[in-house]
């Protein structure tokens, strides 16, 4: 290799190629949430804006929960756990997203709720993740939901397992309901 030739002032010169800039990858839903997250929680939003933001967050929540449905040995019994925490730009968006009321029947604000799994799936869609010889679904009678009004953050958590277990549990619940109705 030849030595570098000195410049006119005696200092060797080196050239470097300009660095490539990394592109940020964002989905439409993530961008919508990022745009609204910087807005303060004061005032009311247009109902159409609330509906659009709730729809975008619903899709994002569905995708994030589905990402967590991975095979574990506890899936055989339907005991594998998942949890998702997110922030919401406005409380109205959160309540619209899950079709909930800000207060319970007694007029008291709630911090934690147990939502029946069918109602939860009616809101965000049926969450199903394919695995090699079957699929994983949400399990259990309910999904736990926690709401932090001060930070506008919510957490949903529950269990997942093999879809055959959910069918068996639903059939058993129907049989019990019929038995109680006959009595």
N, C-alpha and C positions, 0 to 999 in steps of 0.2 A: 504494500500500500504506500502510495506516495505521500510525503508530508504536505500539510496545508501550506499554501503560499501566503506569505504575509501581505497585508494590505499596504496602502501607501504610507500609513502612519506607523506601520510596524506591528499592528495588532492583528492576529489571525482572525479571519471571518468564518463564521459558521452560519448555515442557513437551516431553518427548521420549517417544516410544513405547518400551515395553520391547522389548529385543532378543529375537529368536527363538533358541532353543537348537538347535544342529545335532544331528541324530540320528546316531548311529554305526551304520553298516551292517556287520553281521558275519554270516557264514554259520555254520551249525552246526559244521562241521569246524574253522573258524578259532577259534570260541569254545571248542571242546573242547581245541584245542592251547594256547590262551591260558590256560585254567584249569589245565592240567597243567604248563605251562612254569614256573610259579612254585614248583612242588613240588621239593624237593631230590631228588637222585638216590640217596639212601640207601634201603636196605631193598628188599624185593621187592614187586611189585604182584600183585594177584589176576590169574590167567590170563584171566578174562573182561574185566577192565579193560584189560589189555595188548592183547587181541584187538580191543576196541572202539576203542582209541586208534590201533592200527595201521590199522584199516579207515578211520578218519577221515583219517589222514595219507596213506593211499593215494589216497583220493579227491582230496584237496587237491593232491598231487603230480601226479596225472593232469591236473587242471584247469590248473595252472601251466605244465606242459610244453605242453599244447595251446595255451595263450595265446601261446607263443613260436613256434609253427609258422606263420610268415608267409612270404609269397612274397618271394623274393630271386632275383636272376639265377643264383646258385649252386645253386638248387634244381633247375635243369635237369640238372645232373650229379650231384645227390644229395650235395652237399658243404656245404650250409648247416648252421651249427652252432647248437646250443641247449645251455643249461646251467641247472640249478636247484639252489639251495642252501637248506637248511632246517635248523632245529634240532628235536631230538627230546626229549621229556620224560625218556625213560629208554632205556638201551641195549637192553633187552629188547624195547621197542616197535620199535626200528629193525630188529633181527634178525627179529622176527616179521613186520614189514611186507614185507620182501623175501624171506622164507623162506631166510635165510642162517644159517650157523654162525659163532660169534664167533672160532673158530680155523680155520686151514686143515688139510690132511691131516697135516702134520708137527707140529701142536700149536702153531704160531706164530700170534700175533694178526696180523691183516692191516690195512693202512691204505688200500690201493687194490686194486680188482678190476676185471676185465673180465667183464661178464655177457653171455652170448649174448642177442641182441635178442628172440628168442622167449621165453626165460625171463623177461626183464624185462616183456614184454607180458603174460605169464601172471600176473604179480604185480599190475600196476596196470591192465591193460586195454589194448586195442589203441588206440593214440593216432593219431587221424586228424583233420585239419583241412580243411574244405572250402574250395576256392578257386573262382574263376569257372568254369573249364572242367576241373575235376578235383578232386583232393584231394592233400594232403601227408601223408606217413607218415614214421615213423622209419626211418632207413636205416643201412646198415653191418652188419658181422657182430656187433658188440657195443656195449654201452653202458658207459662208464667210470663207476665208482663210487668215491668217496673217503669215508672215514670218519674223523672226528676224535673219538676217544674222550674226550679231556679236556673238550671243549666240547659233546659230544653233538650234533655237526653233521655233516651228510652233503651231498655234492654229486654229482649225476648229470649226465652230459653225453654228447652224441652228435651225430649228424648227421640231417638230414631232407631230403626231396626228393619228387619226384613218385612216385606209387604205381606207375606203370608201370615205373619203374627198379627198384623193389624186386622186382616180379614177375619181371623179366628176370634179376636177380641170383640169385634163388632157383632159377629154372629152370636157370641155368648151374651153380650149385652142385650141384643134383641130377644133372645130366648128368655132372659130374666125379666124383661119388660112384659113379655107375653104372659109369663107365669104370674106376675103381679096383677096383670089385668084380669086374668081368669079368677083370681081369688076374690 
